Amino acid sequence: MTSDVAPGPGAQPPAKKSNLFKFLLIGGAGCLLVVLLLGGGCIGAIFYGFAAAKQHPVYVQSLKAVQDNPEAQKLLGTPIEGGTPTQFSFHADASSGQTGSATYSVTGPNGSGQVQVAGKTVNGAWQYTNMTLSANGQTIDLLAKPAPPAEAAPQ
């Protein structure tokens, strides 16, 4: 047998639970979600930008010039790998064509260096006004034609 006891005349009704905790919990989680989504989107955009820069002709062609340069090979060793651009600028104009510049690191087994390159398109092809590798206190002009190999002295 169960007995239901009614509260007496001086008894207090049970206290209502506050919704403030739920409100703060849901509101805080919502704000955190917004911050994470915005932060993730910004980071994603940055990585996408770096990936796009490494596919641009200014980067690709200058890295190939470093990798094919005998002085750079001697200084850094082979293979030479390109790093992420620390500075990259690109501008397209319908009347004057495209201009671009980049600064990025390169590394090889014997050391590392920094490439600086700037150029513009002329009739659709990139022409460079500056392309240098700086490493170990030396600067190599990657646009200069390499010196012909020294002939062996007659014996």
Secondary structure, DSSP 4 states (H G I P E B T S, - for coil): ---PPPPPTTPPPPPPPPSHHHHHHHHHHHHHHHHHHHHHHHHHHHHHHHHHHTTSHHHHHHHHHHHH-HHHHHHH-SS-EEEEEEEEEEEEETTTEEEEEEEEEEEETTEEEEEEEEEEEETTEEEEEEEEEEETTEEEETTSPPPPPPPPPP-
